[in-house]
Amino acid sequence: MAIFDFKRYHIRSINAASGEERAAINQELRDLYASLPEEEQREFNEQLQKFLATERARQKSGLEAIRGTDNAN
């Protein structure tokens, strides 16, 4: 089972200097996906969905913490 490092792509995308750079990073991910055998594409999708859900939860928690701090003032 391959392990895909989505965090590396995510951090690069966050730090991208332009929309074009961000688009190039996304294209790298699409090219990687296209190069995989079907079974690994399924693993890629599963791992990506898990990563995205984890990131959304982390961001939501951070946002709620900020809102909670703002509401306390």
PDB file with one MODEL, atoms N, CA, C and O in Angstrom:
MODEL        1
ATOM      1  N   MET A   1       0.841  -1.179   0.000  1.00  0.00           N
ATOM      2  CA  MET A   1       0.000   0.000   0.000  1.00  0.00           C
ATOM      3  C   MET A   1       0.888   1.245   0.000  1.00  0.00           C
ATOM      4  O   MET A   1       1.750   1.404   0.865  1.00  0.00           O
ATOM      5  N   ALA A   2       0.675   2.095  -0.948  1.00  0.00           N
ATOM      6  CA  ALA A   2       1.425   3.349  -1.043  1.00  0.00           C
ATOM      7  C   ALA A   2       0.856   4.364  -0.057  1.00  0.00           C
ATOM      8  O   ALA A   2      -0.349   4.401   0.193  1.00  0.00           O
ATOM      9  N   ILE A   3       1.729   5.174   0.487  1.00  0.00           N
ATOM     10  CA  ILE A   3       1.316   6.269   1.363  1.00  0.00           C
ATOM     11  C   ILE A   3       1.605   7.569   0.608  1.00  0.00           C
ATOM     12  O   ILE A   3       2.732   7.809   0.176  1.00  0.00           O
ATOM     13  N   PHE A   4       0.586   8.393   0.458  1.00  0.00           N
ATOM     14  CA  PHE A   4       0.717   9.640  -0.281  1.00  0.00           C
ATOM     15  C   PHE A   4       0.843  10.807   0.694  1.00  0.00           C
ATOM     16  O   PHE A   4       0.093  10.900   1.665  1.00  0.00           O
ATOM     17  N   ASP A   5       1.791  11.686   0.430  1.00  0.00           N
ATOM     18  CA  ASP A   5       2.083  12.811   1.327  1.00  0.00           C
ATOM     19  C   ASP A   5       1.316  14.053   0.877  1.00  0.00           C
ATOM     20  O   ASP A   5       1.889  14.966   0.284  1.00  0.00           O
ATOM     21  N   PHE A   6       0.018  14.076   1.165  1.00  0.00           N
ATOM     22  CA  PHE A   6      -0.818  15.204   0.760  1.00  0.00           C
ATOM     23  C   PHE A   6      -0.466  16.474   1.529  1.00  0.00           C
ATOM     24  O   PHE A   6      -0.659  17.577   1.018  1.00  0.00           O
ATOM     25  N   LYS A   7       0.041  16.333   2.738  1.00  0.00           N
ATOM     26  CA  LYS A   7       0.392  17.500   3.532  1.00  0.00           C
ATOM     27  C   LYS A   7       1.473  18.316   2.828  1.00  0.00           C
ATOM     28  O   LYS A   7       1.440  19.546   2.858  1.00  0.00           O
ATOM     29  N   ARG A   8       2.416  17.646   2.203  1.00  0.00           N
ATOM     30  CA  ARG A   8       3.492  18.335   1.485  1.00  0.00           C
ATOM     31  C   ARG A   8       2.910  19.197   0.368  1.00  0.00           C
ATOM     32  O   ARG A   8       3.303  20.351   0.199  1.00  0.00           O
ATOM     33  N   TYR A   9       1.977  18.637  -0.388  1.00  0.00           N
ATOM     34  CA  TYR A   9       1.331  19.404  -1.465  1.00  0.00           C
ATOM     35  C   TYR A   9       0.500  20.551  -0.887  1.00  0.00           C
ATOM     36  O   TYR A   9       0.489  21.658  -1.427  1.00  0.00           O
ATOM     37  N   HIS A  10      -0.184  20.275   0.199  1.00  0.00           N
ATOM     38  CA  HIS A  10      -1.038  21.273   0.837  1.00  0.00           C
ATOM     39  C   HIS A  10      -0.213  22.479   1.302  1.00  0.00           C
ATOM     40  O   HIS A  10      -0.590  23.626   1.063  1.00  0.00           O
ATOM     41  N   ILE A  11       0.896  22.211   1.956  1.00  0.00           N
ATOM     42  CA  ILE A  11       1.753  23.294   2.445  1.00  0.00           C
ATOM     43  C   ILE A  11       2.337  24.075   1.275  1.00  0.00           C
ATOM     44  O   ILE A  11       2.404  25.304   1.316  1.00  0.00           O
ATOM     45  N   ARG A  12       2.761  23.364   0.230  1.00  0.00           N
ATOM     46  CA  ARG A  12       3.276  24.065  -0.949  1.00  0.00           C
ATOM     47  C   ARG A  12       2.200  24.954  -1.556  1.00  0.00           C
ATOM     48  O   ARG A  12       2.486  26.073  -1.982  1.00  0.00           O
ATOM     49  N   SER A  13       0.967  24.463  -1.600  1.00  0.00           N
ATOM     50  CA  SER A  13      -0.126  25.241  -2.172  1.00  0.00           C
ATOM     51  C   SER A  13      -0.431  26.476  -1.322  1.00  0.00           C
ATOM     52  O   SER A  13      -0.661  27.557  -1.864  1.00  0.00           O
ATOM     53  N   ILE A  14      -0.434  26.325  -0.019  1.00  0.00           N
ATOM     54  CA  ILE A  14      -0.661  27.457   0.883  1.00  0.00           C
ATOM     55  C   ILE A  14       0.390  28.536   0.658  1.00  0.00           C
ATOM     56  O   ILE A  14       0.082  29.728   0.671  1.00  0.00           O
ATOM     57  N   ASN A  15       1.628  28.110   0.454  1.00  0.00           N
ATOM     58  CA  ASN A  15       2.736  29.048   0.310  1.00  0.00           C
ATOM     59  C   ASN A  15       2.986  29.479  -1.132  1.00  0.00           C
ATOM     60  O   ASN A  15       3.943  30.204  -1.402  1.00  0.00           O
ATOM     61  N   ALA A  16       2.147  29.047  -2.049  1.00  0.00           N
ATOM     62  CA  ALA A  16       2.335  29.410  -3.460  1.00  0.00           C
ATOM     63  C   ALA A  16       2.279  30.925  -3.620  1.00  0.00           C
ATOM     64  O   ALA A  16       1.469  31.606  -2.990  1.00  0.00           O
ATOM     65  N   ALA A  17       3.150  31.429  -4.471  1.00  0.00           N
ATOM     66  CA  ALA A  17       3.238  32.877  -4.690  1.00  0.00           C
ATOM     67  C   ALA A  17       2.169  33.388  -5.645  1.00  0.00           C
ATOM     68  O   ALA A  17       1.923  34.591  -5.724  1.00  0.00           O
ATOM     69  N   SER A  18       1.531  32.467  -6.373  1.00  0.00           N
ATOM     70  CA  SER A  18       0.538  32.908  -7.359  1.00  0.00           C
ATOM     71  C   SER A  18      -0.477  31.797  -7.616  1.00  0.00           C
ATOM     72  O   SER A  18      -0.285  30.643  -7.232  1.00  0.00           O
ATOM     73  N   GLY A  19      -1.541  32.182  -8.267  1.00  0.00           N
ATOM     74  CA  GLY A  19      -2.536  31.194  -8.686  1.00  0.00           C
ATOM     75  C   GLY A  19      -1.965  30.212  -9.674  1.00  0.00           C
ATOM     76  O   GLY A  19      -2.343  29.040  -9.686  1.00  0.00           O
ATOM     77  N   GLU A  20      -1.044  30.687 -10.514  1.00  0.00           N
ATOM     78  CA  GLU A  20      -0.411  29.805 -11.499  1.00  0.00           C
ATOM     79  C   GLU A  20       0.431  28.739 -10.804  1.00  0.00           C
ATOM     80  O   GLU A  20       0.423  27.575 -11.205  1.00  0.00           O
ATOM     81  N   GLU A  21       1.157  29.141  -9.764  1.00  0.00           N
ATOM     82  CA  GLU A  21       1.963  28.175  -9.022  1.00  0.00           C
ATOM     83  C   GLU A  21       1.063  27.158  -8.333  1.00  0.00           C
ATOM     84  O   GLU A  21       1.370  25.966  -8.318  1.00  0.00           O
ATOM     85  N   ARG A  22      -0.044  27.622  -7.765  1.00  0.00           N
ATOM     86  CA  ARG A  22      -1.000  26.728  -7.114  1.00  0.00           C
ATOM     87  C   ARG A  22      -1.591  25.747  -8.145  1.00  0.00           C
ATOM     88  O   ARG A  22      -1.759  24.562  -7.858  1.00  0.00           O
ATOM     89  N   ALA A  23      -1.897  26.251  -9.329  1.00  0.00           N
ATOM     90  CA  ALA A  23      -2.441  25.398 -10.392  1.00  0.00           C
ATOM     91  C   ALA A  23      -1.416  24.340 -10.814  1.00  0.00           C
ATOM     92  O   ALA A  23      -1.783  23.201 -11.106  1.00  0.00           O
ATOM     93  N   ALA A  24      -0.137  24.712 -10.848  1.00  0.00           N
ATOM     94  CA  ALA A  24       0.909  23.753 -11.210  1.00  0.00           C
ATOM     95  C   ALA A  24       1.015  22.643 -10.161  1.00  0.00           C
ATOM     96  O   ALA A  24       1.221  21.479 -10.502  1.00  0.00           O
ATOM     97  N   ILE A  25       0.876  23.005  -8.903  1.00  0.00           N
ATOM     98  CA  ILE A  25       0.913  22.007  -7.823  1.00  0.00           C
ATOM     99  C   ILE A  25      -0.277  21.069  -7.950  1.00  0.00           C
ATOM    100  O   ILE A  25      -0.126  19.856  -7.799  1.00  0.00           O
ATOM    101  N   ASN A  26      -1.456  21.612  -8.224  1.00  0.00           N
ATOM    102  CA  ASN A  26      -2.636  20.769  -8.424  1.00  0.00           C
ATOM    103  C   ASN A  26      -2.458  19.852  -9.623  1.00  0.00           C
ATOM    104  O   ASN A  26      -2.902  18.704  -9.602  1.00  0.00           O
ATOM    105  N   GLN A  27      -1.806  20.357 -10.674  1.00  0.00           N
ATOM    106  CA  GLN A  27      -1.556  19.521 -11.851  1.00  0.00           C
ATOM    107  C   GLN A  27      -0.612  18.376 -11.509  1.00  0.00           C
ATOM    108  O   GLN A  27      -0.781  17.263 -12.008  1.00  0.00           O
ATOM    109  N   GLU A  28       0.382  18.638 -10.661  1.00  0.00           N
ATOM    110  CA  GLU A  28       1.277  17.563 -10.204  1.00  0.00           C
ATOM    111  C   GLU A  28       0.470  16.439  -9.562  1.00  0.00           C
ATOM    112  O   GLU A  28       0.709  15.261  -9.826  1.00  0.00           O
ATOM    113  N   LEU A  29      -0.492  16.817  -8.713  1.00  0.00           N
ATOM    114  CA  LEU A  29      -1.330  15.804  -8.066  1.00  0.00           C
ATOM    115  C   LEU A  29      -2.156  15.037  -9.085  1.00  0.00           C
ATOM    116  O   LEU A  29      -2.276  13.815  -8.996  1.00  0.00           O
ATOM    117  N   ARG A  30      -2.732  15.752 -10.062  1.00  0.00           N
ATOM    118  CA  ARG A  30      -3.525  15.069 -11.106  1.00  0.00           C
ATOM    119  C   ARG A  30      -2.646  14.123 -11.928  1.00  0.00           C
ATOM    120  O   ARG A  30      -3.064  13.018 -12.274  1.00  0.00           O
ATOM    121  N   ASP A  31      -1.427  14.566 -12.237  1.00  0.00           N
ATOM    122  CA  ASP A  31      -0.509  13.719 -13.005  1.00  0.00           C
ATOM    123  C   ASP A  31      -0.112  12.483 -12.206  1.00  0.00           C
ATOM    124  O   ASP A  31      -0.042  11.379 -12.744  1.00  0.00           O
ATOM    125  N   LEU A  32       0.146  12.681 -10.912  1.00  0.00           N
ATOM    126  CA  LEU A  32       0.469  11.539 -10.055  1.00  0.00           C
ATOM    127  C   LEU A  32      -0.676  10.542 -10.063  1.00  0.00           C
ATOM    128  O   LEU A  32      -0.464   9.345 -10.253  1.00  0.00           O
ATOM    129  N   TYR A  33      -1.896  11.040  -9.856  1.00  0.00           N
ATOM    130  CA  TYR A  33      -3.073  10.173  -9.853  1.00  0.00           C
ATOM    131  C   TYR A  33      -3.193   9.408 -11.173  1.00  0.00           C
ATOM    132  O   TYR A  33      -3.427   8.199 -11.174  1.00  0.00           O
ATOM    133  N   ALA A  34      -3.033  10.106 -12.282  1.00  0.00           N
ATOM    134  CA  ALA A  34      -3.181   9.479 -13.604  1.00  0.00           C
ATOM    135  C   ALA A  34      -2.123   8.411 -13.850  1.00  0.00           C
ATOM    136  O   ALA A  34      -2.352   7.482 -14.625  1.00  0.00           O
ATOM    137  N   SER A  35      -0.969   8.532 -13.203  1.00  0.00           N
ATOM    138  CA  SER A  35       0.113   7.569 -13.415  1.00  0.00           C
ATOM    139  C   SER A  35      -0.053   6.286 -12.609  1.00  0.00           C
ATOM    140  O   SER A  35       0.674   5.315 -12.820  1.00  0.00           O
ATOM    141  N   LEU A  36      -1.007   6.287 -11.689  1.00  0.00           N
ATOM    142  CA  LEU A  36      -1.179   5.148 -10.784  1.00  0.00           C
ATOM    143  C   LEU A  36      -2.038   4.052 -11.400  1.00  0.00           C
ATOM    144  O   LEU A  36      -2.944   4.335 -12.183  1.00  0.00           O
ATOM    145  N   PRO A  37      -1.753   2.798 -11.048  1.00  0.00           N
ATOM    146  CA  PRO A  37      -2.660   1.717 -11.413  1.00  0.00           C
ATOM    147  C   PRO A  37      -4.003   1.909 -10.702  1.00  0.00           C
ATOM    148  O   PRO A  37      -4.082   2.633  -9.710  1.00  0.00           O
ATOM    149  N   GLU A  38      -5.034   1.276 -11.196  1.00  0.00           N
ATOM    150  CA  GLU A  38      -6.386   1.462 -10.669  1.00  0.00           C
ATOM    151  C   GLU A  38      -6.487   1.234  -9.163  1.00  0.00           C
ATOM    152  O   GLU A  38      -7.138   2.013  -8.467  1.00  0.00           O
ATOM    153  N   GLU A  39      -5.864   0.195  -8.658  1.00  0.00           N
ATOM    154  CA  GLU A  39      -5.931  -0.097  -7.217  1.00  0.00           C
ATOM    155  C   GLU A  39      -5.310   1.044  -6.412  1.00  0.00           C
ATOM    156  O   GLU A  39      -5.861   1.454  -5.390  1.00  0.00           O
ATOM    157  N   GLU A  40      -4.175   1.552  -6.865  1.00  0.00           N
ATOM    158  CA  GLU A  40      -3.532   2.645  -6.153  1.00  0.00           C
ATOM    159  C   GLU A  40      -4.328   3.945  -6.292  1.00  0.00           C
ATOM    160  O   GLU A  40      -4.273   4.798  -5.406  1.00  0.00           O
ATOM    161  N   GLN A  41      -5.061   4.101  -7.388  1.00  0.00           N
ATOM    162  CA  GLN A  41      -5.931   5.271  -7.518  1.00  0.00           C
ATOM    163  C   GLN A  41      -7.009   5.252  -6.443  1.00  0.00           C
ATOM    164  O   GLN A  41      -7.355   6.295  -5.888  1.00  0.00           O
ATOM    165  N   ARG A  42      -7.542   4.069  -6.147  1.00  0.00           N
ATOM    166  CA  ARG A  42      -8.533   3.952  -5.073  1.00  0.00           C
ATOM    167  C   ARG A  42      -7.913   4.331  -3.727  1.00  0.00           C
ATOM    168  O   ARG A  42      -8.521   5.051  -2.936  1.00  0.00           O
ATOM    169  N   GLU A  43      -6.697   3.839  -3.475  1.00  0.00           N
ATOM    170  CA  GLU A  43      -5.996   4.172  -2.230  1.00  0.00           C
ATOM    171  C   GLU A  43      -5.731   5.675  -2.164  1.00  0.00           C
ATOM    172  O   GLU A  43      -5.905   6.292  -1.113  1.00  0.00           O
ATOM    173  N   PHE A  44      -5.314   6.260  -3.279  1.00  0.00           N
ATOM    174  CA  PHE A  44      -5.065   7.695  -3.368  1.00  0.00           C
ATOM    175  C   PHE A  44      -6.321   8.456  -2.975  1.00  0.00           C
ATOM    176  O   PHE A  44      -6.267   9.362  -2.143  1.00  0.00           O
ATOM    177  N   ASN A  45      -7.452   8.094  -3.571  1.00  0.00           N
ATOM    178  CA  ASN A  45      -8.716   8.767  -3.273  1.00  0.00           C
ATOM    179  C   ASN A  45      -9.101   8.626  -1.805  1.00  0.00           C
ATOM    180  O   ASN A  45      -9.529   9.598  -1.182  1.00  0.00           O
ATOM    181  N   GLU A  46      -8.954   7.440  -1.253  1.00  0.00           N
ATOM    182  CA  GLU A  46      -9.296   7.216   0.152  1.00  0.00           C
ATOM    183  C   GLU A  46      -8.411   8.048   1.068  1.00  0.00           C
ATOM    184  O   GLU A  46      -8.898   8.684   2.003  1.00  0.00           O
ATOM    185  N   GLN A  47      -7.119   8.039   0.799  1.00  0.00           N
ATOM    186  CA  GLN A  47      -6.194   8.811   1.627  1.00  0.00           C
ATOM    187  C   GLN A  47      -6.435  10.312   1.473  1.00  0.00           C
ATOM    188  O   GLN A  47      -6.349  11.060   2.447  1.00  0.00           O
ATOM    189  N   LEU A  48      -6.738  10.752   0.252  1.00  0.00           N
ATOM    190  CA  LEU A  48      -7.012  12.168   0.024  1.00  0.00           C
ATOM    191  C   LEU A  48      -8.263  12.602   0.781  1.00  0.00           C
ATOM    192  O   LEU A  48      -8.271  13.660   1.412  1.00  0.00           O
ATOM    193  N   GLN A  49      -9.309  11.801   0.723  1.00  0.00           N
ATOM    194  CA  GLN A  49     -10.541  12.138   1.438  1.00  0.00           C
ATOM    195  C   GLN A  49     -10.296  12.212   2.946  1.00  0.00           C
ATOM    196  O   GLN A  49     -10.814  13.100   3.622  1.00  0.00           O
ATOM    197  N   LYS A  50      -9.511  11.281   3.461  1.00  0.00           N
ATOM    198  CA  LYS A  50      -9.192  11.293   4.893  1.00  0.00           C
ATOM    199  C   LYS A  50      -8.385  12.540   5.239  1.00  0.00           C
ATOM    200  O   LYS A  50      -8.651  13.187   6.252  1.00  0.00           O
ATOM    201  N   PHE A  51      -7.398  12.887   4.406  1.00  0.00           N
ATOM    202  CA  PHE A  51      -6.589  14.075   4.649  1.00  0.00           C
ATOM    203  C   PHE A  51      -7.464  15.326   4.639  1.00  0.00           C
ATOM    204  O   PHE A  51      -7.353  16.171   5.527  1.00  0.00           O
ATOM    205  N   LEU A  52      -8.333  15.444   3.637  1.00  0.00           N
ATOM    206  CA  LEU A  52      -9.186  16.626   3.521  1.00  0.00           C
ATOM    207  C   LEU A  52     -10.141  16.745   4.715  1.00  0.00           C
ATOM    208  O   LEU A  52     -10.362  17.842   5.229  1.00  0.00           O
ATOM    209  N   ALA A  53     -10.697  15.629   5.147  1.00  0.00           N
ATOM    210  CA  ALA A  53     -11.600  15.653   6.303  1.00  0.00           C
ATOM    211  C   ALA A  53     -10.838  16.079   7.564  1.00  0.00           C
ATOM    212  O   ALA A  53     -11.351  16.857   8.369  1.00  0.00           O
ATOM    213  N   THR A  54      -9.638  15.578   7.729  1.00  0.00           N
ATOM    214  CA  THR A  54      -8.816  15.937   8.881  1.00  0.00           C
ATOM    215  C   THR A  54      -8.465  17.422   8.847  1.00  0.00           C
ATOM    216  O   THR A  54      -8.533  18.101   9.871  1.00  0.00           O
ATOM    217  N   GLU A  55      -8.089  17.927   7.667  1.00  0.00           N
ATOM    218  CA  GLU A  55      -7.745  19.344   7.537  1.00  0.00           C
ATOM    219  C   GLU A  55      -8.953  20.233   7.808  1.00  0.00           C
ATOM    220  O   GLU A  55      -8.836  21.251   8.490  1.00  0.00           O
ATOM    221  N   ARG A  56     -10.110  19.852   7.276  1.00  0.00           N
ATOM    222  CA  ARG A  56     -11.325  20.641   7.529  1.00  0.00           C
ATOM    223  C   ARG A  56     -11.631  20.692   9.019  1.00  0.00           C
ATOM    224  O   ARG A  56     -11.967  21.749   9.552  1.00  0.00           O
ATOM    225  N   ALA A  57     -11.518  19.558   9.688  1.00  0.00           N
ATOM    226  CA  ALA A  57     -11.796  19.507  11.127  1.00  0.00           C
ATOM    227  C   ALA A  57     -10.791  20.365  11.888  1.00  0.00           C
ATOM    228  O   ALA A  57     -11.164  21.065  12.829  1.00  0.00           O
ATOM    229  N   ARG A  58      -9.526  20.320  11.492  1.00  0.00           N
ATOM    230  CA  ARG A  58      -8.496  21.118  12.149  1.00  0.00           C
ATOM    231  C   ARG A  58      -8.777  22.603  11.956  1.00  0.00           C
ATOM    232  O   ARG A  58      -8.679  23.387  12.900  1.00  0.00           O
ATOM    233  N   GLN A  59      -9.126  22.985  10.733  1.00  0.00           N
ATOM    234  CA  GLN A  59      -9.416  24.391  10.455  1.00  0.00           C
ATOM    235  C   GLN A  59     -10.670  24.857  11.190  1.00  0.00           C
ATOM    236  O   GLN A  59     -10.711  25.974  11.705  1.00  0.00           O
ATOM    237  N   LYS A  60     -11.685  24.007  11.237  1.00  0.00           N
ATOM    238  CA  LYS A  60     -12.917  24.356  11.940  1.00  0.00           C
ATOM    239  C   LYS A  60     -12.633  24.559  13.421  1.00  0.00           C
ATOM    240  O   LYS A  60     -13.137  25.498  14.037  1.00  0.00           O
ATOM    241  N   SER A  61     -11.827  23.678  13.984  1.00  0.00           N
ATOM    242  CA  SER A  61     -11.481  23.794  15.394  1.00  0.00           C
ATOM    243  C   SER A  61     -10.731  25.094  15.666  1.00  0.00           C
ATOM    244  O   SER A  61     -10.992  25.780  16.655  1.00  0.00           O
ATOM    245  N   GLY A  62      -9.790  25.426  14.768  1.00  0.00           N
ATOM    246  CA  GLY A  62      -9.055  26.677  14.923  1.00  0.00           C
ATOM    247  C   GLY A  62      -9.961  27.889  14.813  1.00  0.00           C
ATOM    248  O   GLY A  62      -9.829  28.843  15.579  1.00  0.00           O
ATOM    249  N   LEU A  63     -10.879  27.850  13.862  1.00  0.00           N
ATOM    250  CA  LEU A  63     -11.817  28.953  13.683  1.00  0.00           C
ATOM    251  C   LEU A  63     -12.722  29.102  14.899  1.00  0.00           C
ATOM    252  O   LEU A  63     -12.982  30.215  15.358  1.00  0.00           O
ATOM    253  N   GLU A  64     -13.200  27.976  15.417  1.00  0.00           N
ATOM    254  CA  GLU A  64     -14.052  28.026  16.608  1.00  0.00           C
ATOM    255  C   GLU A  64     -13.282  28.563  17.803  1.00  0.00           C
ATOM    256  O   GLU A  64     -13.845  29.281  18.629  1.00  0.00           O
ATOM    257  N   ALA A  65     -12.007  28.227  17.906  1.00  0.00           N
ATOM    258  CA  ALA A  65     -11.185  28.741  19.003  1.00  0.00           C
ATOM    259  C   ALA A  65     -11.037  30.252  18.879  1.00  0.00           C
ATOM    260  O   ALA A  65     -11.097  30.968  19.879  1.00  0.00           O
ATOM    261  N   ILE A  66     -10.846  30.732  17.668  1.00  0.00           N
ATOM    262  CA  ILE A  66     -10.720  32.175  17.455  1.00  0.00           C
ATOM    263  C   ILE A  66     -12.043  32.865  17.771  1.00  0.00           C
ATOM    264  O   ILE A  66     -12.069  33.896  18.444  1.00  0.00           O
ATOM    265  N   ARG A  67     -13.124  32.300  17.288  1.00  0.00           N
ATOM    266  CA  ARG A  67     -14.429  32.891  17.571  1.00  0.00           C
ATOM    267  C   ARG A  67     -14.730  32.891  19.058  1.00  0.00           C
ATOM    268  O   ARG A  67     -15.302  33.849  19.577  1.00  0.00           O
ATOM    269  N   GLY A  68     -14.353  31.829  19.742  1.00  0.00           N
ATOM    270  CA  GLY A  68     -14.566  31.755  21.180  1.00  0.00           C
ATOM    271  C   GLY A  68     -13.774  32.824  21.909  1.00  0.00           C
ATOM    272  O   GLY A  68     -14.259  33.407  22.879  1.00  0.00           O
ATOM    273  N   THR A  69     -12.563  33.083  21.450  1.00  0.00           N
ATOM    274  CA  THR A  69     -11.736  34.134  22.031  1.00  0.00           C
ATOM    275  C   THR A  69     -12.345  35.494  21.788  1.00  0.00           C
ATOM    276  O   THR A  69     -12.384  36.334  22.687  1.00  0.00           O
ATOM    277  N   ASP A  70     -12.827  35.718  20.557  1.00  0.00           N
ATOM    278  CA  ASP A  70     -13.461  36.999  20.228  1.00  0.00           C
ATOM    279  C   ASP A  70     -14.726  37.218  21.041  1.00  0.00           C
ATOM    280  O   ASP A  70     -14.988  38.333  21.492  1.00  0.00           O
ATOM    281  N   ASN A  71     -15.504  36.174  21.230  1.00  0.00           N
ATOM    282  CA  ASN A  71     -16.751  36.298  21.979  1.00  0.00           C
ATOM    283  C   ASN A  71     -16.513  36.562  23.455  1.00  0.00           C
ATOM    284  O   ASN A  71     -17.365  37.145  24.126  1.00  0.00           O
ATOM    285  N   ALA A  72     -15.367  36.140  23.968  1.00  0.00           N
ATOM    286  CA  ALA A  72     -15.061  36.318  25.388  1.00  0.00           C
ATOM    287  C   ALA A  72     -14.688  37.773  25.692  1.00  0.00           C
ATOM    288  O   ALA A  72     -14.753  38.202  26.845  1.00  0.00           O
ATOM    289  N   ASN A  73     -14.305  38.519  24.676  1.00  0.00           N
ATOM    290  CA  ASN A  73     -13.874  39.920  24.904  1.00  0.00           C
ATOM    291  C   ASN A  73     -15.025  40.840  24.901  1.00  0.00           C
ATOM    292  O   ASN A  73     -14.851  42.046  25.076  1.00  0.00           O
TER     293      ASN A  73
ENDMDL
END
